[in-house]
Amino acid sequence: MSLVIALDDAEVRIEFPDEGVTTSCAVSAVDGHYRLDAVPMLVEAASYGDVIEATVVSPTTLRFVRVVRPGGWHVLSYALPRDWREAPAAVGVLDEAARQGGHWEVAFGGVVVICLPPGCSWRPPDPLY
């Protein structure tokens, strides 16, 4: 009997055995593989938008095997004060990232991750705040 991953869940757990990390990440099914629809935090083997091969460990857990197709997204991470998102400049940066077709998320309360699609030349200002 083979296991099937419950893709209607918001997130699944993904084990990255070579890195000793298990992280939660939203995924979508793509041609028998899985596209990472969120940033897999604390791993280097895969990134936002990558299509990965993974084995099903349980209905809510995958084990990473390899990247089948890199997503090509430019991923920028910033450790910022918790109140940064309320600043007008921050709202402008995150809105512009979305207008550029990008994706952003906040992890651990203060790590802002901005993902920009392949071919996007826009970059957030430096410094970000």
C-alpha atoms as an extended CHARMM CRD file, in Angstrom:
* protein
*
       129  EXT
         1         1  MET       CA              0.0000000000        0.0000000000        0.0000000000  PROA      1               0.0000000000
         2         2  SER       CA              1.3760000000        3.4680000000       -0.8770000000  PROA      2               0.0000000000
         3         3  LEU       CA              0.8110000000        6.5630000000        1.1900000000  PROA      3               0.0000000000
         4         4  VAL       CA             -0.6770000000        9.7320000000       -0.2820000000  PROA      4               0.0000000000
         5         5  ILE       CA              0.1570000000       13.1920000000        1.0090000000  PROA      5               0.0000000000
         6         6  ALA       CA             -2.7900000000       15.3130000000        2.1550000000  PROA      6               0.0000000000
         7         7  LEU       CA             -2.2830000000       18.3110000000       -0.1540000000  PROA      7               0.0000000000
         8         8  ASP       CA             -5.4900000000       19.9620000000        0.9550000000  PROA      8               0.0000000000
         9         9  ASP       CA             -3.6930000000       20.8000000000        4.2020000000  PROA      9               0.0000000000
        10        10  ALA       CA             -2.2240000000       24.3080000000        4.3540000000  PROA      10              0.0000000000
        11        11  GLU       CA              1.2520000000       22.9690000000        5.0180000000  PROA      11              0.0000000000
        12        12  VAL       CA              3.1120000000       19.6980000000        5.1500000000  PROA      12              0.0000000000
        13        13  ARG       CA              6.2300000000       18.7790000000        7.0590000000  PROA      13              0.0000000000
        14        14  ILE       CA              9.2940000000       18.1900000000        4.9100000000  PROA      14              0.0000000000
        15        15  GLU       CA             12.2710000000       16.2820000000        6.2390000000  PROA      15              0.0000000000
        16        16  PHE       CA             15.6680000000       17.2880000000        4.8540000000  PROA      16              0.0000000000
        17        17  PRO       CA             17.7550000000       14.3700000000        6.1660000000  PROA      17              0.0000000000
        18        18  ASP       CA             21.1170000000       15.5990000000        4.8550000000  PROA      18              0.0000000000
        19        19  GLU       CA             20.6500000000       18.8470000000        6.7730000000  PROA      19              0.0000000000
        20        20  GLY       CA             19.0580000000       17.3260000000        9.8650000000  PROA      20              0.0000000000
        21        21  VAL       CA             16.0690000000       19.6610000000        9.5340000000  PROA      21              0.0000000000
        22        22  THR       CA             12.3270000000       19.1360000000        9.3630000000  PROA      22              0.0000000000
        23        23  THR       CA             10.3210000000       22.2130000000        8.4260000000  PROA      23              0.0000000000
        24        24  SER       CA              6.7470000000       23.0640000000        7.5290000000  PROA      24              0.0000000000
        25        25  CYS       CA              6.0300000000       24.3090000000        4.0260000000  PROA      25              0.0000000000
        26        26  ALA       CA              3.0580000000       24.7390000000        1.7190000000  PROA      26              0.0000000000
        27        27  VAL       CA              3.3630000000       22.6050000000       -1.4340000000  PROA      27              0.0000000000
        28        28  SER       CA              1.4660000000       21.9530000000       -4.6560000000  PROA      28              0.0000000000
        29        29  ALA       CA              1.4820000000       18.7750000000       -6.7260000000  PROA      29              0.0000000000
        30        30  VAL       CA              3.3260000000       19.1670000000      -10.0600000000  PROA      30              0.0000000000
        31        31  ASP       CA              3.7290000000       16.1860000000      -12.3960000000  PROA      31              0.0000000000
        32        32  GLY       CA              4.2580000000       13.6580000000       -9.5880000000  PROA      32              0.0000000000
        33        33  HSD       CA              6.5280000000       16.0230000000       -7.6670000000  PROA      33              0.0000000000
        34        34  TYR       CA              5.9810000000       18.9360000000       -5.2690000000  PROA      34              0.0000000000
        35        35  ARG       CA              6.4310000000       22.6780000000       -5.7960000000  PROA      35              0.0000000000
        36        36  LEU       CA              7.4450000000       24.6390000000       -2.7050000000  PROA      36              0.0000000000
        37        37  ASP       CA              4.8300000000       27.3800000000       -2.3250000000  PROA      37              0.0000000000
        38        38  ALA       CA              6.4630000000       28.8620000000        0.7750000000  PROA      38              0.0000000000
        39        39  VAL       CA              9.9990000000       29.3020000000        2.0030000000  PROA      39              0.0000000000
        40        40  PRO       CA             11.3850000000       26.1350000000        3.6100000000  PROA      40              0.0000000000
        41        41  MET       CA             13.0820000000       27.7690000000        6.5820000000  PROA      41              0.0000000000
        42        42  LEU       CA             16.5610000000       26.7610000000        7.7610000000  PROA      42              0.0000000000
        43        43  VAL       CA             17.4440000000       24.6340000000        4.7260000000  PROA      43              0.0000000000
        44        44  GLU       CA             19.8560000000       25.1560000000        1.8580000000  PROA      44              0.0000000000
        45        45  ALA       CA             18.9420000000       22.2230000000       -0.3940000000  PROA      45              0.0000000000
        46        46  ALA       CA             15.7240000000       23.7390000000       -1.7560000000  PROA      46              0.0000000000
        47        47  SER       CA             14.1180000000       27.1360000000       -2.0200000000  PROA      47              0.0000000000
        48        48  TYR       CA             10.8400000000       28.9020000000       -2.7640000000  PROA      48              0.0000000000
        49        49  GLY       CA              9.3680000000       27.8480000000       -6.1090000000  PROA      49              0.0000000000
        50        50  ASP       CA             11.5800000000       24.7900000000       -6.5710000000  PROA      50              0.0000000000
        51        51  VAL       CA              9.9460000000       21.5690000000       -7.7170000000  PROA      51              0.0000000000
        52        52  ILE       CA             11.2290000000       18.7250000000       -5.5950000000  PROA      52              0.0000000000
        53        53  GLU       CA             11.1840000000       14.9670000000       -5.5820000000  PROA      53              0.0000000000
        54        54  ALA       CA             10.1380000000       13.6440000000       -2.2050000000  PROA      54              0.0000000000
        55        55  THR       CA              8.9710000000       10.4030000000       -0.7030000000  PROA      55              0.0000000000
        56        56  VAL       CA              5.8000000000       10.2840000000        1.3490000000  PROA      56              0.0000000000
        57        57  VAL       CA              6.5490000000        9.4220000000        4.9690000000  PROA      57              0.0000000000
        58        58  SER       CA              3.0210000000        9.9560000000        6.2990000000  PROA      58              0.0000000000
        59        59  PRO       CA             -0.1570000000       11.7260000000        5.1300000000  PROA      59              0.0000000000
        60        60  THR       CA              1.3400000000       15.0310000000        6.3260000000  PROA      60              0.0000000000
        61        61  THR       CA              5.0930000000       14.4650000000        5.9360000000  PROA      61              0.0000000000
        62        62  LEU       CA              7.4650000000       14.3120000000        2.9590000000  PROA      62              0.0000000000
        63        63  ARG       CA             11.1590000000       13.3820000000        2.8670000000  PROA      63              0.0000000000
        64        64  PHE       CA             13.1860000000       15.5090000000        0.4590000000  PROA      64              0.0000000000
        65        65  VAL       CA             15.1610000000       13.5980000000       -2.1770000000  PROA      65              0.0000000000
        66        66  ARG       CA             16.3390000000       16.2520000000       -4.6580000000  PROA      66              0.0000000000
        67        67  VAL       CA             15.4080000000       19.3910000000       -6.5710000000  PROA      67              0.0000000000
        68        68  VAL       CA             13.8920000000       18.3360000000       -9.9000000000  PROA      68              0.0000000000
        69        69  ARG       CA             13.4870000000       21.8590000000      -11.3000000000  PROA      69              0.0000000000
        70        70  PRO       CA             14.8640000000       24.9810000000       -9.6220000000  PROA      70              0.0000000000
        71        71  GLY       CA             12.2940000000       27.7410000000       -9.3840000000  PROA      71              0.0000000000
        72        72  GLY       CA             14.8750000000       30.4110000000      -10.1090000000  PROA      72              0.0000000000
        73        73  TRP       CA             13.3900000000       32.8340000000       -7.5820000000  PROA      73              0.0000000000
        74        74  HSD       CA             15.6690000000       35.4270000000       -5.9650000000  PROA      74              0.0000000000
        75        75  VAL       CA             15.2300000000       35.0100000000       -2.1940000000  PROA      75              0.0000000000
        76        76  LEU       CA             16.2170000000       37.7890000000        0.2030000000  PROA      76              0.0000000000
        77        77  SER       CA             16.0830000000       37.4120000000        3.9990000000  PROA      77              0.0000000000
        78        78  TYR       CA             16.2240000000       40.1630000000        6.5980000000  PROA      78              0.0000000000
        79        79  ALA       CA             16.2340000000       39.9950000000       10.3980000000  PROA      79              0.0000000000
        80        80  LEU       CA             14.2410000000       43.0610000000       11.4220000000  PROA      80              0.0000000000
        81        81  PRO       CA             12.5350000000       44.4840000000       14.5090000000  PROA      81              0.0000000000
        82        82  ARG       CA              9.0640000000       43.0440000000       15.1060000000  PROA      82              0.0000000000
        83        83  ASP       CA              7.3740000000       46.4180000000       14.5510000000  PROA      83              0.0000000000
        84        84  TRP       CA              9.0490000000       46.9570000000       11.1580000000  PROA      84              0.0000000000
        85        85  ARG       CA              6.0010000000       45.7510000000        9.1880000000  PROA      85              0.0000000000
        86        86  GLU       CA              3.8520000000       48.5920000000       10.5420000000  PROA      86              0.0000000000
        87        87  ALA       CA              6.2020000000       51.2920000000        9.2050000000  PROA      87              0.0000000000
        88        88  PRO       CA              4.9780000000       53.0270000000        6.0060000000  PROA      88              0.0000000000
        89        89  ALA       CA              8.2670000000       52.2220000000        4.2470000000  PROA      89              0.0000000000
        90        90  ALA       CA              7.8190000000       48.5240000000        5.0180000000  PROA      90              0.0000000000
        91        91  VAL       CA              4.2790000000       48.4930000000        3.6450000000  PROA      91              0.0000000000
        92        92  GLY       CA              5.6090000000       50.1080000000        0.4670000000  PROA      92              0.0000000000
        93        93  VAL       CA              8.3810000000       47.5300000000        0.0710000000  PROA      93              0.0000000000
        94        94  LEU       CA              6.0780000000       44.5570000000        0.6150000000  PROA      94              0.0000000000
        95        95  ASP       CA              3.3940000000       46.0260000000       -1.6700000000  PROA      95              0.0000000000
        96        96  GLU       CA              5.9810000000       46.5910000000       -4.4100000000  PROA      96              0.0000000000
        97        97  ALA       CA              7.2820000000       43.0370000000       -4.0210000000  PROA      97              0.0000000000
        98        98  ALA       CA              3.7230000000       41.7900000000       -4.5680000000  PROA      98              0.0000000000
        99        99  ARG       CA              3.2390000000       44.1000000000       -7.5770000000  PROA      99              0.0000000000
       100       100  GLN       CA              6.4040000000       42.6020000000       -9.0690000000  PROA      100             0.0000000000
       101       101  GLY       CA              4.8070000000       39.1420000000       -8.8370000000  PROA      101             0.0000000000
       102       102  GLY       CA              6.7850000000       38.3150000000       -5.7320000000  PROA      102             0.0000000000
       103       103  HSD       CA              5.9670000000       36.5500000000       -2.5200000000  PROA      103             0.0000000000
       104       104  TRP       CA              6.8430000000       37.5710000000        1.0190000000  PROA      104             0.0000000000
       105       105  GLU       CA              6.4480000000       36.0580000000        4.4410000000  PROA      105             0.0000000000
       106       106  VAL       CA              7.5500000000       36.6430000000        8.0060000000  PROA      106             0.0000000000
       107       107  ALA       CA              9.0380000000       33.8520000000       10.0990000000  PROA      107             0.0000000000
       108       108  PHE       CA             10.0400000000       33.6990000000       13.7300000000  PROA      108             0.0000000000
       109       109  GLY       CA              8.3790000000       37.0720000000       14.3410000000  PROA      109             0.0000000000
       110       110  GLY       CA             11.1030000000       39.1540000000       12.7250000000  PROA      110             0.0000000000
       111       111  VAL       CA             12.6710000000       37.3820000000        9.7460000000  PROA      111             0.0000000000
       112       112  VAL       CA             11.2330000000       38.9280000000        6.5980000000  PROA      112             0.0000000000
       113       113  VAL       CA             11.7300000000       36.8380000000        3.4650000000  PROA      113             0.0000000000
       114       114  ILE       CA             11.0480000000       38.4020000000        0.0620000000  PROA      114             0.0000000000
       115       115  CYS       CA             11.0070000000       36.1290000000       -3.0040000000  PROA      115             0.0000000000
       116       116  LEU       CA             11.1870000000       37.7410000000       -6.4310000000  PROA      116             0.0000000000
       117       117  PRO       CA             10.3380000000       35.8530000000       -9.6240000000  PROA      117             0.0000000000
       118       118  PRO       CA             12.8740000000       34.9590000000      -12.2980000000  PROA      118             0.0000000000
       119       119  GLY       CA             13.6210000000       37.9320000000      -14.5150000000  PROA      119             0.0000000000
       120       120  CYS       CA             12.4930000000       40.5270000000      -11.9700000000  PROA      120             0.0000000000
       121       121  SER       CA             15.0540000000       43.3420000000      -11.8460000000  PROA      121             0.0000000000
       122       122  TRP       CA             13.4670000000       45.2210000000       -8.9190000000  PROA      122             0.0000000000
       123       123  ARG       CA             15.2070000000       44.8760000000       -5.5740000000  PROA      123             0.0000000000
       124       124  PRO       CA             14.1950000000       46.2600000000       -2.1840000000  PROA      124             0.0000000000
       125       125  PRO       CA             16.1000000000       49.3400000000       -1.0130000000  PROA      125             0.0000000000
       126       126  ASP       CA             19.2940000000       48.8500000000        0.9440000000  PROA      126             0.0000000000
       127       127  PRO       CA             19.0370000000       49.2630000000        3.8620000000  PROA      127             0.0000000000
       128       128  LEU       CA             15.5330000000       47.8590000000        4.0400000000  PROA      128             0.0000000000
       129       129  TYR       CA             14.5140000000       50.0030000000        7.0210000000  PROA      129             0.0000000000
